């Protein structure tokens, strides 16, 4: 918007900065839903 000449612009986020961004947001840690085994998915989340 600022590139189009707007000067009064506000950024609104849900919780913290980039929490409402798309799937490639920095720091994004998703659940391993693509894994076939629920045990494997749960194990892959433990370090986080």
N, C-alpha and C positions, 0 to 999 in steps of 0.2 A: 504494500500500500504506500509506503514511504517512497518507493521508486516511482510511483505514479503521481507523486506530489502532495500526498496527504501529510499533514504535520501533527495532527492530534490522533495518535494511535495508542491503544492500550492492549497489552498482552494479558489474556485471561487464561489461567490454567486450573485444573481440577484440584490438585493437591500440591504438587511441587513442579518446578520447571521441567518441561518436556513430558509431564505425565499424560498429556493428552495427544501426544504426537503419534505418528504412524508406526507400523511394525518395526521399522529400522531405527527407532530412537536409541540414543546412546544409553547404555546401562540397563537395557531391557533384559529381563530374565524371565522367560516364559516356562510354563509347565511342559513337560515332554509328552504332549498329547499324541504324537505320531508313533510312539512306541507301542507295540502290541501287548506287552506285559505290564500290568499295573505295578508289579514289584519293581521292574526295571525303571519305570517312570518315577516311582517314589525314591528309589536309591539315587537316581541322578539329581534329585532335588536336595538331598541331605546336606551337601556342602554349603548350600545357600541358606 
